[in-house]
Amino acid sequence: MAAAYGSRTLSKDDVNYRMHFRMINEQQVEDITIDFFYRPHTITLLTATVLSLMYFAFTRDDGNPDSNLWVGLVLVISFFLVISLLAFPNGPFTRPHPAIWRMVFGLSVIYFLFLVFIIFLNWEQVKQLMYWFDPNLRYAKREADIMEYAVNCHVITWERILSHFDIFAFSHFWGWGMKALLIRSYGLCWTISITWELTELFFMHLLPNFAECWWDQVILDILLCNGGGIWLGMTVCRFLEMRTYHWASIKDIHSTTGKIKRAVLQFTPASWTYVRWFDPKSSFQRVTGVYLFMIIWQLTELNTFFLKHIFVFPACHPITWCRILFIGVITAPTVRQYYAYLTDTQCKRVGTQCWVFGITSEKFWMCETERLCCPDVYSLIGNTFIYEPEEPGSNPTYYHCVPEQDT
C-alpha cells in the first residue's frame, strides 16, 4: 500500500518511517476536548507581539543602560519563544499542551546559542557578564575554600548522620525519583548511581567537595537517597504502566468536581510507554548506544559541579538550581527520542530535541575547557589519571589554571 506525497508516491517503508519519526518529533493531540486551546491564533499572537514591542520600545527609560539591556534581552527571548510556538515541532509529548514543549525546545536552542557566544569570550569578559547578572557574585567563594570534606570519618554518631539529612539530601532523593521516571529501568538507574559515586572518587582531587566518608557515600548516598529515589520513581512507573488511559472530554463531564479533576489530570501523561533498553537479541549498536547514553548522563551531571567550581558561585545560587531544573525538563523529551531511535528499527533519525541536547552538552564542555585556561587540555586529563600533591598533606586542585578572583 503506497501513499502519495507531493508529486511522487511513497513506499510502505517511507510511510512507516515518516509515521515513526512524527511520533517522537511532531506528536499530535489525538482527542481535542476544547478546540479553543488548539487553534493557531496566529493573527492574535501577531497583534499582541507588535503592540507589546511598541509599548516597551516607547516607554523605556533611555537614561538607565542596565535597564535597557535587561528589557532588550528579555524581549529577544520572549519573541524567540513566540517564533518557537509558531515554527518549532511539538516533540514527543502533548501534555499539558504542545505549546509548552515547543517553548521548551526554543529555550534549549537559546541556551545552546548562549554557550556558542560564551566560547568566544575571555575569562575577564565572562566574569563581567556574571557580575552584571548578579553583582553579589563578585564576592562569591567556592564551598571547597570555606568547608572541609571527609573529615574524621571514623567518628560515626547519630547526630552526625542526621545532620546530613538537609535540603540537599531531599533534592538528591527527589532527583533520583525523577531520573527513574525518565529512564524507567532498575538496571540502568543502579548502574548510573554506582558509577556516579565512582566518578566522584575519580575526580576527587579536582573537585574537593567530591570527598566523602565511606558511610556517607555508600549508606546515605547510594542506598538511602539514590536507592529510595529509584524505588519511588519505579513504583510510579509501574502504576502508570498498569493504568487504563481513556480520556473523556471535559464537555461530557457535568459535575464541577469532575471537571476540576479532568483539568488536573491534563498535567499527567496521555499514555505510558513500556521501556526495555536491553533485549536478548540486542544488536551491538543498541548495546553501544545504551553505554553512550550512560556516559552522556554522567558528563551532564559532572557539568553542574565543574560549572559552579570554575565560575565560582554557591550551590544555592539561582544559576545552579535553575539550570538543574531546566536540564531536567529538556531531558524528558531527549530521553524519549533517544530511546525511540535506539530501539525502533523504523526510526532512522534522532529527534530535534535530542540533537540539540547532544550539541549543547558538547558546547558546554568546550566552554569549561576554554575557561580552564590551561596551556594544554591534555595536562588536565593527565592530572586526572596521575597526580602528585604539591606539598605533603595538601589537596591539589586546578586553581592555578584559573585566574585569581576579585575580592
C-alpha positions, 0 to 999 in steps of 0.5 A, a space after each residue: 500500500 503506497 501513499 502519495 506525497 507531493 508529486 511522487 508516491 511513497 513506499 510502505 517503508 517511507 510511510 512507516 518511517 515518516 509515521 515513526 519519526 512524527 511520533 517522537 518529533 511532531 506528536 499530535 493531540 489525538 482527542 481535542 476536548 476544547 478546540 479553543 486551546 488548539 487553534 493557531 491564533 496566529 493573527 492574535 499572537 501577531 497583534 499582541 507581539 507588535 503592540 507589546 514591542 511598541 509599548 516597551 520600545 516607547 516607554 523605556 527609560 533611555 537614561 538607565 543602560 542596565 535597564 535597557 539591556 535587561 528589557 532588550 534581552 528579555 524581549 529577544 527571548 520572549 519573541 524567540 519563544 513566540 517564533 518557537 510556538 509558531 515554527 518549532 515541532 511539538 516533540 514527543 509529548 502533548 501534555 499539558 499542551 504542545 505549546 509548552 514543549 515547543 517553548 521548551 525546545 526554543 529555550 534549549 536552542 537559546 541556551 545552546 546559542 548562549 554557550 556558542 557566544 560564551 566560547 568566544 569570550 575571555 575569562 575577564 569578559 565572562 566574569 563581567 557578564 556574571 557580575 552584571 547578572 548578579 553583582 553579589 557574585 563578585 564576592 562569591 567563594 567556592 564551598 571547597 575554600 570555606 568547608 572541609 570534606 571527609 573529615 574524621 570519618 571514623 567518628 560515626 554518631 547519630 547526630 552526625 548522620 542526621 545532620 546530613 539529612 538537609 535540603 540537599 539530601 531531599 533534592 538528591 532523593 527527589 532527583 533520583 525519583 525523577 531520573 527513574 521516571 525518565 529512564 524507567 529501568 532498575 538496571 540502568 538507574 543502579 548502574 548510573 548511581 554506582 558509577 556516579 559515586 565512582 566518578 566522584 572518587 575519580 575526580 576527587 582531587 579536582 573537585 574537593 567537595 567530591 570527598 566523602 566518608 565511606 558511610 556517607 557515600 555508600 549508606 546515605 548516598 547510594 542506598 538511602 537517597 539514590 536507592 529510595 529515589 529509584 524505588 519511588 520513581 519505579 513504583 510510579 512507573 509501574 502504576 502508570 504502566 498498569 493504568 487504563 488511559 481513556 480520556 473523556 472530554 471535559 464537555 461530557 463531564 457535568 459535575 464541577 468536581 469532575 471537571 476540576 479533576 479532568 483539568 488536573 489530570 491534563 498535567 499527567 501523561 496521555 499514555 505510558 510507554 513500556 521501556 526495555 533498553 536491553 533485549 536478548 537479541 540486542 544488536 551491538 549498536 543498541 548495546 553501544 548506544 545504551 553505554 553512550 547514553 550512560 556516559 552522556 548522563 554522567 558528563 551532564 551531571 559532572 557539568 553542574 559541579 565543574 560549572 559552579 567550581 570554575 565560575 565560582 558561585 554557591 550551590 544555592 545560587 539561582 544559576 545552579 538550581 535553575 539550570 538543574 531544573 531546566 536540564 531536567 525538563 529538556 531531558 524528558 523529551 531527549 530521553 524519549 527520542 533517544 530511546 525511540 531511535 535506539 530501539 525502533 528499527 523504523 526510526 532512522 533519525 534522532 529527534 530535534 530535541 535530542 540533537 540539540 541536547 547532544 550539541 549543547 552538552 558538547 558546547 558546554 564542555 568546550 566552554 569549561 575547557 576554554 575557561 580552564 585556561 590551561 596551556 594544554 587540555 591534555 595536562 588536565 586529563 593527565 592530572 586526572 589519571 596521575 597526580 602528585 600533591 604539591 606539598 605533603 598533606 595538601 589537596 591539589 586542585 586546578 586553581 592555578 589554571 584559573 585566574 585569581 578572583 576579585 575580592 
